[in-house]
Amino acid sequence: MNPSTLIGMLAGLAVLASVLLWSAQDPMLFFNAPGLAIVIGGTLAATFISFPLKEVLRVFKLLGTVVRNEKLYTQQDIEELVRISRLWIDGKLPQVERELEQVRNPFLRSGVQLVIELNPEDDIMDFLEWRVARLRAREHAEAQLFRVMASFAPAFGMIGTLVGLINMMFLLGDGNMTVIGQQLSIALMTTFYGILLANLIFKPVAVKLERRTEQRIILMRMVMQGISMMCKKRSPSMMRETLKSFVVSYEDEIRDFRPGARARRKPASPKGAEDV
């Protein structure tokens, strides 16, 4: 399981448990089956109306993607590119083709295949750029689905609250404050459910999917750079160092604040500057 997802789930459960156990006389007051049905059922109904059936059915698969600790195998892709590039520079085309059969990254495999078929570099880059744009568009639509659900849930929570308030107004004539108070608490629970689902499930999942897309696009850009260098027959060592720069993390790109780093000397003042 993804560590950050696990921490978030445990933290969310801890917050809910503290609310239910310590801030309420009866924890069962926070359970309202009709209100929960209004929020979940209404959100799903509006989502089915808004999106094609095929996209909505991917919700459970996408939830599994967020929970799963997905690896990108960046280092493996770098080594494969460097190894294939070295064989390509040496003119060992049969070995390049055998190595290509072992590559598991389809984006990398497609790019290298176009290179060994001697396609122009501009055409290869255009094709790979189209692949990047297609992935970005598809995964943006997946994240957008959860953002839309996050907007629907509070709205249906308000609908449930209005239904509860209407029932409460009907009981005002009896003057039974106990029953009125119960109806008011039930009415407010639907808003609670809507806000909770939107901000603890739907929005975090959307952000997680968007971040995943950014990481995957960085990997694809790295592969594109390697393919471009392969077209130009740049040295494998230079390719390795260039591709590593895509994944190396720096605290600051222009200043090193490590304790052992040498401090930059202060430039000498021009002669006579102190007299100005």
SVG drawing of the C-alpha trace seen along z (x, -y; Angstrom):
<svg xmlns="http://www.w3.org/2000/svg" viewBox="-50 -59 92 70">
<polyline fill="none" stroke="black" stroke-width="0.4" points="0.0,0.0 1.1,-3.6 2.6,-4.9 1.1,-8.4 -2.4,-7.0 -2.1,-4.7 -1.2,-7.6 -4.0,-9.7 -6.6,-6.9 -5.4,-6.2 -5.4,-10.0 -8.9,-10.3 -10.2,-7.4 -8.6,-8.8 -10.3,-12.1 -13.7,-10.5 -13.2,-8.2 -12.4,-11.2 -15.4,-13.1 -17.7,-10.1 -16.4,-9.0 -15.5,-12.2 -17.8,-15.0 -21.1,-13.1 -23.1,-11.6 -24.4,-8.9 -22.1,-8.0 -25.0,-6.5 -26.4,-10.0 -23.8,-10.4 -25.3,-7.5 -28.3,-8.3 -29.0,-5.7 -31.5,-7.8 -29.1,-10.8 -26.2,-8.7 -28.3,-7.1 -29.3,-10.6 -25.7,-11.8 -24.1,-8.6 -27.1,-7.8 -27.4,-11.3 -23.7,-11.7 -23.6,-8.4 -26.7,-9.3 -25.3,-12.7 -21.9,-11.2 -23.6,-8.6 -25.5,-11.4 -22.3,-13.5 -19.9,-10.8 -20.0,-7.8 -20.6,-4.4 -17.1,-3.2 -15.4,-6.0 -17.6,-5.7 -17.0,-2.0 -13.2,-2.8 -13.8,-4.5 -13.0,-1.3 -9.9,-0.6 -8.7,-4.2 -9.2,-3.8 -7.0,-0.8 -4.4,-2.7 -4.3,-5.4 -4.0,-2.8 -1.4,-0.7 2.3,-1.7 3.0,-2.0 6.6,-2.0 7.9,-3.8 11.1,-1.8 12.9,-5.0 16.4,-3.7 15.7,-0.6 14.5,-2.7 17.7,-4.7 19.9,-1.7 18.0,-0.1 18.3,-3.3 22.0,-3.6 22.6,0.1 20.6,0.0 22.2,-3.3 25.7,-1.8 24.8,1.1 23.3,-1.3 26.4,-3.4 28.5,-0.3 26.3,0.7 25.0,3.9 21.5,3.8 20.6,7.5 21.6,7.1 19.6,3.9 16.5,5.7 17.0,8.5 17.4,6.0 14.3,4.2 12.2,7.4 13.1,7.4 12.0,3.8 8.7,3.5 8.1,-0.2 6.0,-0.5 6.7,-4.2 10.5,-3.5 10.1,-0.5 8.1,-2.5 10.7,-5.3 13.7,-3.0 11.9,-1.1 11.4,-4.3 15.1,-5.2 16.4,-1.9 14.0,-2.2 15.9,-5.4 12.9,-7.7 13.7,-11.5 14.1,-12.8 11.4,-15.5 8.9,-12.8 9.8,-10.6 9.5,-13.5 6.1,-14.5 4.8,-11.0 6.1,-10.7 4.7,-14.2 1.3,-13.0 1.6,-10.0 2.3,-12.3 -0.6,-14.5 -2.9,-11.6 -1.9,-10.2 -2.3,-13.6 -5.8,-14.1 -6.9,-10.6 -5.7,-10.8 -6.9,-14.4 -10.4,-13.2 -10.0,-10.5 -9.0,-13.0 -11.8,-15.3 -14.3,-12.6 -13.4,-12.7 -13.4,-16.4 -16.9,-16.5 -18.0,-13.9 -16.5,-16.2 -18.7,-19.0 -21.8,-16.9 -21.6,-15.4 -22.0,-18.6 -24.9,-19.7 -26.8,-16.5 -25.9,-16.9 -27.8,-20.2 -30.7,-18.5 -30.9,-16.0 -30.8,-18.8 -33.7,-20.6 -35.7,-17.4 -35.0,-17.1 -35.9,-20.7 -39.2,-20.3 -40.0,-17.3 -39.1,-19.4 -41.3,-22.3 -44.2,-19.8 -43.6,-18.8 -43.4,-22.4 -47.1,-22.5 -46.9,-19.6 -44.4,-21.6 -42.4,-18.5 -38.9,-19.9 -37.3,-16.5 -38.7,-15.3 -37.9,-18.6 -34.3,-18.4 -33.9,-14.9 -35.2,-15.9 -32.9,-18.9 -29.9,-16.7 -30.8,-14.2 -31.2,-17.1 -27.7,-18.4 -26.1,-14.9 -26.6,-14.9 -24.5,-18.0 -21.9,-16.4 -21.8,-13.3 -21.5,-15.4 -18.6,-17.6 -16.9,-14.5 -17.0,-12.5 -15.9,-15.5 -12.9,-16.5 -11.7,-13.2 -12.2,-10.9 -13.1,-12.5 -10.7,-15.6 -7.7,-13.7 -8.1,-11.0 -8.3,-13.6 -5.1,-15.3 -3.3,-11.9 -4.2,-11.0 -3.0,-14.4 0.3,-14.0 0.6,-10.5 0.1,-11.9 2.8,-14.6 5.3,-11.9 4.5,-9.7 4.9,-12.6 8.3,-13.4 9.3,-9.8 8.1,-10.1 9.9,-13.4 13.1,-11.7 12.6,-8.8 12.0,-11.4 15.3,-13.1 17.1,-9.7 15.6,-8.9 16.6,-12.3 20.2,-11.8 20.1,-8.3 19.2,-9.8 22.1,-12.2 24.4,-9.2 25.5,-11.0 27.8,-9.1 26.1,-6.7 27.8,-8.2 26.5,-11.6 23.1,-10.2 23.1,-8.5 24.1,-11.8 21.5,-13.8 18.7,-11.3 19.6,-11.2 19.0,-14.9 15.3,-14.3 15.0,-12.3 17.7,-13.8 16.1,-15.9 17.8,-19.1 16.7,-21.3 17.7,-24.4 18.9,-24.4 21.2,-27.4 22.4,-27.3 23.7,-24.4 22.9,-24.8 24.6,-21.7 26.8,-22.1 30.0,-20.9 29.5,-23.0 32.1,-25.7 30.7,-29.2 31.1,-31.5 33.7,-34.2 32.5,-37.8 33.6,-39.6 36.3,-42.3 35.1,-45.8 36.5,-48.0 39.3,-50.2 38.1,-53.4 34.5,-52.1 34.6,-52.5 35.2,-56.2 32.1,-56.7"/>
</svg>
